[in-house]
């Protein structure tokens, strides 16, 4: 079916920049430098420039980025790391994998992000780090988090897999890209991400040059000089072809963010008109001090009707996704490993009510009207 509605239209996005992408890929094939080729260095440099002049270290995927960040900070088994309960599993998975203790905290039910009030409840003498997750496309409120971390000697590892390109404004007017404010920033280049490649990829960002060098070593078998291994590391690298793809897409990223923001504004307008009192659902809330790049456009559906709406839309050929149906504190894998710092009621409530609708750079008003019409018809509004 040619007019099939997609959650993410990667093919449509590719066709608009096909010549640039094809040229970049063919350059790599022509040189046959498939591992750590020139395109990797070029992309790293351009990535650092885009983020305001910061060391950028590429790796194989976003989960590796988080694991490498924790390894680089020298945390010891039993040390505690604070992480939100409402997020993708990798944010907590890497903590447990290294023998650390994931301490789960709740989120704001409207922004879906954790904040300093939640984080402060988790502090113990064993706390060593915080992983704020910039969920769905906007920044956590980082200024109070950074102040709290500095006051208690904690590392901050930003999980920026869903908000790459977003910008946070501090109270003094200073602006910073998400992923550049903490001790280390991490991101994923999974294909559906706002900056995504055509396979797997990830990166870490760091302003401390000595720490950046350690991160780079860990990602490369713990070596700075070949066959001389200074620390225990891993093998995590970005393929040259993926770097070439990402370097092209990085040039279009701000354009892509604007397209998502325009689509989100249209959803806001039409869905607010449909349900002005918020009786049936709530549209995403924006923080006043962060831009939103809408990795997802996520509704909160009231009255236990989320699953019914999802099924109804599917019957009309309209996709939707539930991110995430089971909060981390309820996952079997974390029983006996993690601990909850508070009740986590908001995380549970969001897991039971969230529904993400199609959001991507190629959305047309016609597609959006079809989605909106499906939602209105389900609720009879």
N, C-alpha and C positions, 0 to 999 in steps of 0.2 A: 504494500500500500504506500503510494508515493507521499501522501500528506500525513503520514503517521506522526503523531505528536511524541516528542522525546523529552525526557528529563534534561538531557544534555545533547546538543547537536554538534558533535565534534566533526562530522563530515562537512556540514555546512560551513563551519568555521574554517576548516582546512581549504575548502574550495576557494575561499576569498583570498587566501595567501598562498595558494598552491605553487606559484612560480618561485616565491621566496623559499618556501619549505623544500621544494624539490631541488633547488639549486644548492641549498645548504647540505642536504643529504648526499647529493652527487659529489660535492666537493670532498666530503669525508670518504666516500667510496673510492674516489679518484686517488686520494693520498694513501688509502688503506691504513690510516692511523686510527684503528677502531677503539683502542684503549689509551686514555690520557693523551689524545691527539690535540692539535692546536685549538680546535673548537672548544675544548673543555676550558682551557686557560682563558680564551676570549670571553666565554660566557661567564666564568667566575668574575672576571674583571668588570664586565658590564653589569652583573648582578650587584656587586659591591657599590658601583657608582649609582645605580638606581636607588639603593637603600641609603644613600647619603654618605658614602665613603666608609665602608666597613669591610673587614676581612670576611670573605665568603669561601666556604669549603664545601664542595659538592660531594655527594655520596649516593648510595644505591637506591635509597627510598627514605620516606619520612620516619618510619619506625627506627631504622638504623640511625638516623640523625638524632633522635631522642636518646637512644641507647649510648651512642658515642658521646653525647653531651654529658650524661651521667658518669660515664667512665672517665672522661677528662677531668672531672671535678674531684676525683679521688675519694668518693664516698665509700664507706665501709659497710659490710653486711650488718643489718640491724638498724642502720640509720633510717630516719623517717623522711619521706618526701610527700608533700601535700599536693593533692590532685583532685579536680572536680569529679563527682560521681556521674555526672551527665556529660559524657563525651565518648569518642571512639576508644576502643579497648587499648590501642597502642600506647596511649598516654600513661596508663597504669601498668600495662604489661611489661614494659621495659624496666620499671621500678622493681617489680617482683623477680624478673629474670636475673637481675644482678644481686639478688639476696637482700634488697632494701625493702622497706615496709611502706606500701601505699597507704596514705592516710586520706580518706575520702571526705570531701566537704561538699556542702550544698551549693546551689546556684540561685541567682536571681530568676524568678519565674517568668519575667518579661523579657530580659535580655539574653537569657540562657547562659550567661557567664557568671563565674564565681567572683567574689569580691573580698575586700580586706576583712569585713565583718565575719564572713565564713572562715576565712583563713586563720584569723586570730584565735578561733575556738579550737583549732587543731594543734596549736603550739605546745611542744613539750621540750624537755631537755635533750631529746634525741632528734629533734627536727633539724634538718640540714638544707633542705631546698623546697622550692615551690614551683609547680608547673601550672601556670595560668594558661588556659586554652581559649584562644580567640575564636569562639564557636560561631559558625554560620556566616561569618564575614565581617564582624566588627570587633574592635578591641575590648578586652577587659578594661576596667578603670584602673590603669596602671600606676598612676602617681601615688595613690595611697598604698598600693601593694609594694611598690619599690621602696617607699618610706618605711613601711613595716619590716621589709626584708633587711634593709640597711640597719635598722635599729636592733635587729636580733641576729645579725651576722649570717643571713641565709642567702643562698644562691637562688637566682630566678632564671628558670629555663622556659622561654616562651614557646608554646606550641602554636605555630602560625600557619598550619597546613590549610586552614580554611579562610584566612583573612589576608593573604598576601596582597599587598598593594594598598591596604587600608592605612589611614593616618590618624594618629592620636595627638590631641592638643593638651599640653600641660597648662596649669593655672597661670603661669607667667607668659603664656602665648607661644612658647616653643612647641614646634611640631616634630614628630618622629614617626617613622614607619613602624608598623607592627613587626616584631621580630628583631628590632634593633635596640630595645630599651633595657632588657634584662642582661644577665651575665652571658647567656648564650640564647640565640634564637634558632628555631628549627622549622623546617617546612618540608612539604611533600610536593613532588611534581607528578603525582598520579594523573592520568589523562583527564579526569573530570574536574581537577582542581582549576582555580582561576588562572593560574599559570601552570599548565600541564604539558607533559611531553607525550610521546607516542609509545610509551612503555612504562618503566618505573624510574624514579629518580628522587633525589632529596638534596637538602643543603643545610648547613649550619652557618650562623653569623656571629661574629664576636669582635669587640673593639679592643680587647686585651691581646696584644700581638703574641706574647708568650703562650697564652692559653690557646690562641688560634693555631699556633705551631703544634701544640700538643694534640689538638683536635685532628689536625691534618695527619700527624703521625699515627694516631690511633686508627684512623680510617684506612691507613695504608700499612697494615700489619705491624704497627708500632715502629716503623722505620722512617728516618729522615734521609739516611744514606742507604742505598740498596744493599740488602743482606746484612745490615747492621741494625739490630732490633733493640731499641732503648726501652720500650714499654710493651706490655701485652696489648695487642690491638686486634683488628679484624680486617676483613677484605670487603670494603664497601666503596664502590666507585661508580660514577656516572659515565655511561657509555658515550663515546664521542658523537655518535649519531643523535642521541637524545640531547646532548649539549647544543648541537647545531639547530635542532628543532626549537629548543627553548630560547636560544638567542634571537631567533626570528620572532617568536611569540612575545618575548619580553618587550620588543619595540612596539608592540600593539597593546600591551597590557592596560595602559591608562584608557585607551579607546574601549577595550573590553569592559573595564570597570564602569565607564560611563553608560555603556549599553545596558549593563545589568541594573544600574541605578535608575535609568529611565524606565526599564521594564518594571522594576519594583515600585516606582512612583505611580505607574498606571494601575498595577494591582492595588496599591494603597487606595487610590482614588475610587476605583470601581467597587472594591470590596467594602470600603467604608460606607459608600452610598447604599450598598445592599444590606448592610447590617450596622447601622450607625450607632446603635447602643451596645454593640458587642455581645448581643444575646446568644449568638450561635458560635462565634469564633472571634479570636483576637488576631489582628495583623501584627507583624514584627515591630518591636519598639526599638528606636534608635537612641544610642547614647548621645547627649549633646556635645561631648568632647571627642567623638570618634566618627570618622566616615564609615560607611558600610559598603562593602563590595559584593555582598549577596552571593556568597558561595551557595547558599540555599535561601529560598523564600519560604519561611516556615510559619504556618498558622498553628494556633492552639484552639482545638475544637472542643466545645463545651458539651456537657451533659452526656458523656460517654458515647458520642456519636461519631468519633473519629474513624473507627473501623468501617462503619456503615457508609460514611462519605467516601472512603477510599474504594470500597467495593463498587459503589455507584459510579464513581468517576471511571474506574476500570471498565465497567460495562459500556461506557461511551468512548472507549479508546483513549482515555486521558490518564496518563501515568501519574503516580504520586509515590512518595517514599516516607517511611517512618524512620527518622534518625533521632533517638535510638529507642527501640521498644523495651529494652531491659537495662535499667541503670546498673552501673558497675557493682554496686554493693549487693546486687542480687545475682550476679554471675557466679556460677559454680566454681570457676577457676580461682576466684579470690577468697573463697571461704577458708578461714584459718590462716590466711596470709595478710589480708588487709584489715584495717580497722576503720570504723566510721567515727568522725569527730563530732557529729551532731545527728539530728533525726533524718536528714536527707529527704524530707517530705516533698520539697519542691522538685527534686530530681525524679522522684517517683511520679509525681503529678504530671510533669512534662513528658515523661516516657509514655504515659497513658493517653496523652492528648495531642502531641505534636503531629503535624502532617506537612511535609514539604511538597510544593507543587512545582511544575516545570519552571526552571530559571536557567537561562544561558544567554550567550551573546547574540544568538540568531533568532530570538523570539520576535514574532510579528504581532501586531495588534489583533490580527485575525485569530492566531493561536491563543493569545491571552483571552480574547472574548469567548472563545470556546471553553476554556478552563473556567473562567468566571461564570459563564452561563451554566455549566455543570454544577458548580457549587450553589448557585442561586436556586436551581431547580431542585436539588436535593433538599434544601431547607424550605423551599416554597416561598422565597423572598424576592 
